[in-house]
């Protein structure tokens, strides 16, 4: 592969409407743009033009065809940030196989837990072949042991397969494009069926109506390929728009987050997305000399999504990087999920964050988002980001617990319907029936409300604490925790547990570095006092070391995982200590 980065300006006119991914790549291959790969220190180590991608994908497709697989057979791969992952995916498109990107992240937990999750997904999707980079292959081989896969190997092993002689039948408009596994525990991970029709509709909406893609656009991404925003948003969408994109891996980003901004500055990129925590990492690592070497004036769409959007952190980023040319109007809040291919709504271009300030207590008690004035530091004010209007073709309803559609500013569960919605979870009709109605309405599990035709998301329904008939958002508890000097952002997880008498109780696990018993006790007491004063509830507090809180494969805080760990630790505690308000 050529190590000269692909240009920003293409030699073919922009085209956005295609019937399938294979059709889109056939057109993109006529130009000169493509994918570029960088290390954590900015070294450019690989380029894969769309033209070369098509040629090499077709070669690999013929070798996959030599395995004698039936059309639609699943082909799994550990979706690491490298050219081979992309090549394997598109080889499946041309060979008529359904690719299944699997997590390449070892931070999910122990070696055993990671292998168990891989095995669960291999079994669930019925994979017949599986591929991984050499450094990840041992995990895949262990996960596949004893399963009826026809072939498991690294990219070079697939390249050594004999080519089949039959004509290729690429996946078409009525076929499944791929399976996207959602973040979750080993037991509850589910494979979303992403159809070609749903995917191409969503890509068109994102590129045309959301980003207003144009000649001269260029993307940069550190997002993982095994997550929908990373793969659909920054592998498939750039190709479908014939846009060049520059990558660094999630691991390298975590080590050197400012390298993400350096790539944007150096290549004069215009589009880059991240969850809130990515912007936070950049803010924390910033030094004065970094501002002098960065030029972020080309960055026209700074997307933010994939988790609850926290405006305070983004406003801090905008303030810190304004001297480097960052325009806060570039922020684009978005809302979506794998079950809708990727995006449901995006905020308008060039408007920045639009924050709705509401009475927290009123929202918790009556689910009414009553607007209030925002006094800095006022704990009674909830600040929620407007995620914009739904993309064309989507219908969005907010419903109460009885299924009744709610008016504006009444908070409830968000339901969506449209051509980008998945037909369900692979080989799991029961799970599909739980979230998808016969009329095509998807229960997103998210809570939110309508505002002037736009959507505001307030949290996840399954994370909601219901204590004595009151609705308590875990984010409110966590917000109180991270205001303490000893607690950093994203270092607290709140949830409910059943107490000794069966009553529901609030609990929160908080990461901190304190070791002195007196200082730890003082922090717990301070937290409990603040929670009682601000929310009127008592809360069990457990202090744990840094890096204890579990996260999903996409980096989101796993409150369910934090709760599970909390309960396991309680099992080993003495009865009197177990339900003490001060835990360790």
Secondary structure as the mmCIF struct_conf table of DSSP 4:
data_model
#
loop_
_struct_conf.conf_type_id
_struct_conf.id
_struct_conf.beg_label_comp_id
_struct_conf.beg_label_asym_id
_struct_conf.beg_label_seq_id
_struct_conf.end_label_comp_id
_struct_conf.end_label_asym_id
_struct_conf.end_label_seq_id
BEND BEND1 UNK A 4 UNK A 4
HELX_LH_PP_P HELX_LH_PP_P1 UNK A 5 UNK A 7
BEND BEND2 UNK A 8 UNK A 9
BEND BEND3 UNK A 11 UNK A 12
BEND BEND4 UNK A 19 UNK A 20
HELX_RH_AL_P HELX_RH_AL_P1 UNK A 21 UNK A 28
TURN_TY1_P TURN_TY1_P1 UNK A 29 UNK A 30
BEND BEND5 UNK A 31 UNK A 32
STRN STRN1 UNK A 34 UNK A 38
TURN_TY1_P TURN_TY1_P2 UNK A 40 UNK A 41
BEND BEND6 UNK A 42 UNK A 42
STRN STRN2 UNK A 44 UNK A 49
HELX_RH_AL_P HELX_RH_AL_P2 UNK A 50 UNK A 65
TURN_TY1_P TURN_TY1_P3 UNK A 66 UNK A 68
HELX_LH_PP_P HELX_LH_PP_P2 UNK A 69 UNK A 70
TURN_TY1_P TURN_TY1_P4 UNK A 71 UNK A 72
STRN STRN3 UNK A 74 UNK A 78
BEND BEND7 UNK A 81 UNK A 82
HELX_RH_AL_P HELX_RH_AL_P3 UNK A 83 UNK A 95
TURN_TY1_P TURN_TY1_P5 UNK A 96 UNK A 96
STRN STRN4 UNK A 98 UNK A 102
HELX_RH_3T_P HELX_RH_3T_P1 UNK A 106 UNK A 108
BEND BEND8 UNK A 109 UNK A 109
HELX_RH_AL_P HELX_RH_AL_P4 UNK A 111 UNK A 125
TURN_TY1_P TURN_TY1_P6 UNK A 126 UNK A 126
BEND BEND9 UNK A 128 UNK A 128
STRN STRN5 UNK A 129 UNK A 131
HELX_RH_AL_P HELX_RH_AL_P5 UNK A 134 UNK A 144
TURN_TY1_P TURN_TY1_P7 UNK A 145 UNK A 146
BEND BEND10 UNK A 147 UNK A 147
BEND BEND11 UNK A 150 UNK A 150
STRN STRN6 UNK A 151 UNK A 153
HELX_RH_AL_P HELX_RH_AL_P6 UNK A 155 UNK A 159
TURN_TY1_P TURN_TY1_P8 UNK A 160 UNK A 160
BEND BEND12 UNK A 161 UNK A 161
HELX_LH_PP_P HELX_LH_PP_P3 UNK A 162 UNK A 164
BEND BEND13 UNK A 166 UNK A 166
HELX_LH_PP_P HELX_LH_PP_P4 UNK A 167 UNK A 168
TURN_TY1_P TURN_TY1_P9 UNK A 173 UNK A 174
BEND BEND14 UNK A 175 UNK A 175
STRN STRN7 UNK A 176 UNK A 181
HELX_LH_PP_P HELX_LH_PP_P5 UNK A 182 UNK A 182
BEND BEND15 UNK A 183 UNK A 183
TURN_TY1_P TURN_TY1_P10 UNK A 186 UNK A 188
STRN STRN8 UNK A 191 UNK A 195
HELX_RH_AL_P HELX_RH_AL_P7 UNK A 196 UNK A 204
HELX_RH_PI_P HELX_RH_PI_P1 UNK A 205 UNK A 210
BEND BEND16 UNK A 211 UNK A 211
TURN_TY1_P TURN_TY1_P11 UNK A 215 UNK A 216
STRN STRN9 UNK A 219 UNK A 221
TURN_TY1_P TURN_TY1_P12 UNK A 225 UNK A 226
BEND BEND17 UNK A 227 UNK A 227
HELX_RH_AL_P HELX_RH_AL_P8 UNK A 228 UNK A 231
HELX_RH_PI_P HELX_RH_PI_P2 UNK A 232 UNK A 236
HELX_RH_AL_P HELX_RH_AL_P9 UNK A 237 UNK A 240
TURN_TY1_P TURN_TY1_P13 UNK A 241 UNK A 242
STRN STRN10 UNK A 245 UNK A 247
HELX_RH_AL_P HELX_RH_AL_P10 UNK A 250 UNK A 255
TURN_TY1_P TURN_TY1_P14 UNK A 257 UNK A 257
HELX_RH_AL_P HELX_RH_AL_P11 UNK A 258 UNK A 267
TURN_TY1_P TURN_TY1_P15 UNK A 268 UNK A 268
STRN STRN11 UNK A 271 UNK A 274
HELX_RH_AL_P HELX_RH_AL_P12 UNK A 276 UNK A 285
HELX_RH_AL_P HELX_RH_AL_P13 UNK A 288 UNK A 293
TURN_TY1_P TURN_TY1_P16 UNK A 297 UNK A 298
STRN STRN12 UNK A 301 UNK A 304
BEND BEND18 UNK A 306 UNK A 307
HELX_RH_AL_P HELX_RH_AL_P14 UNK A 311 UNK A 321
HELX_RH_3T_P HELX_RH_3T_P2 UNK A 322 UNK A 324
TURN_TY1_P TURN_TY1_P17 UNK A 325 UNK A 325
HELX_RH_3T_P HELX_RH_3T_P3 UNK A 328 UNK A 330
STRN STRN13 UNK A 331 UNK A 336
HELX_RH_3T_P HELX_RH_3T_P4 UNK A 338 UNK A 340
BEND BEND19 UNK A 341 UNK A 342
STRN STRN14 UNK A 343 UNK A 346
HELX_LH_PP_P HELX_LH_PP_P6 UNK A 347 UNK A 348
TURN_TY1_P TURN_TY1_P18 UNK A 349 UNK A 350
STRN STRN15 UNK A 355 UNK A 359
HELX_RH_AL_P HELX_RH_AL_P15 UNK A 360 UNK A 366
STRN STRN16 UNK A 368 UNK A 368
STRN STRN17 UNK A 371 UNK A 371
TURN_TY1_P TURN_TY1_P19 UNK A 376 UNK A 377
TURN_TY1_P TURN_TY1_P20 UNK A 379 UNK A 380
STRN STRN18 UNK A 381 UNK A 385
STRN STRN19 UNK A 386 UNK A 386
STRN STRN20 UNK A 389 UNK A 390
HELX_LH_PP_P HELX_LH_PP_P7 UNK A 391 UNK A 391
TURN_TY1_P TURN_TY1_P21 UNK A 392 UNK A 393
STRN STRN21 UNK A 395 UNK A 399
TURN_TY1_P TURN_TY1_P22 UNK A 401 UNK A 402
BEND BEND20 UNK A 403 UNK A 403
HELX_LH_PP_P HELX_LH_PP_P8 UNK A 404 UNK A 404
STRN STRN22 UNK A 405 UNK A 405
HELX_LH_PP_P HELX_LH_PP_P9 UNK A 406 UNK A 406
TURN_TY1_P TURN_TY1_P23 UNK A 408 UNK A 409
STRN STRN23 UNK A 410 UNK A 410
STRN STRN24 UNK A 412 UNK A 417
BEND BEND21 UNK A 418 UNK A 418
TURN_TY1_P TURN_TY1_P24 UNK A 419 UNK A 420
BEND BEND22 UNK A 421 UNK A 421
STRN STRN25 UNK A 425 UNK A 425
TURN_TY1_P TURN_TY1_P25 UNK A 426 UNK A 427
HELX_RH_AL_P HELX_RH_AL_P16 UNK A 429 UNK A 435
STRN STRN26 UNK A 436 UNK A 436
TURN_TY1_P TURN_TY1_P26 UNK A 438 UNK A 439
STRN STRN27 UNK A 442 UNK A 451
TURN_TY1_P TURN_TY1_P27 UNK A 452 UNK A 453
STRN STRN28 UNK A 454 UNK A 460
HELX_RH_3T_P HELX_RH_3T_P5 UNK A 461 UNK A 463
STRN STRN29 UNK A 465 UNK A 467
TURN_TY1_P TURN_TY1_P28 UNK A 468 UNK A 469
STRN STRN30 UNK A 470 UNK A 472
HELX_RH_AL_P HELX_RH_AL_P17 UNK A 474 UNK A 482
TURN_TY1_P TURN_TY1_P29 UNK A 483 UNK A 483
BEND BEND23 UNK A 484 UNK A 484
TURN_TY1_P TURN_TY1_P30 UNK A 485 UNK A 486
TURN_TY1_P TURN_TY1_P31 UNK A 489 UNK A 490
STRN STRN31 UNK A 492 UNK A 498
TURN_TY1_P TURN_TY1_P32 UNK A 500 UNK A 501
BEND BEND24 UNK A 502 UNK A 502
STRN STRN32 UNK A 504 UNK A 511
HELX_RH_AL_P HELX_RH_AL_P18 UNK A 517 UNK A 535
BEND BEND25 UNK A 536 UNK A 536
STRN STRN33 UNK A 539 UNK A 544
TURN_TY1_P TURN_TY1_P33 UNK A 546 UNK A 547
BEND BEND26 UNK A 549 UNK A 549
STRN STRN34 UNK A 551 UNK A 551
TURN_TY1_P TURN_TY1_P34 UNK A 553 UNK A 554
BEND BEND27 UNK A 555 UNK A 555
STRN STRN35 UNK A 557 UNK A 557
HELX_RH_AL_P HELX_RH_AL_P19 UNK A 559 UNK A 571
TURN_TY1_P TURN_TY1_P35 UNK A 572 UNK A 572
BEND BEND28 UNK A 573 UNK A 573
HELX_RH_AL_P HELX_RH_AL_P20 UNK A 575 UNK A 578
TURN_TY1_P TURN_TY1_P36 UNK A 579 UNK A 579
BEND BEND29 UNK A 581 UNK A 581
STRN STRN36 UNK A 582 UNK A 583
#
